[in-house]
Amino acid sequence: MKRIGIAFLALLLLLSSLPLAGRAAEPMKIYGGEVFGTYEDVLTLPVRVQGNSGLMGYSLELSYDASVFAPVAVKRGEAWGSGLFDHNLGSATGTLRVVWSATEPCYADDVLFTVDFAV
């Protein structure tokens, strides 16, 4: 019995020292896409996530120049259909807060939400 216990312990130590297969985890990145337009255009800014390891919620604040841009709509991304989604569109100037929360994680590398800005 003592030999089996020692052999098991040695095997366990050997296995724990081996590197795990797979790639190293990359940090999650949240970023806005590039948009271009001219005066009197409505620009749609997609806010995306990359390297998502499972989000159950977010609270993001966007700052913008209110003398140039006016947010007119905020829409959640298709992959984030379940859960609570809200924003403060119309209640603040120069900042826009967008929040989402759910009871199950979402693993999508996709558009979190879009914001339409009038120029």
Salt bridges, closest charged atoms under 4 A:
GLU26 OE2 - ARG23 NH1 3.48
GLU61 OE1 - ARG97 NH2 2.83
ASP116 OD2 - LYS75 NZ 3.13
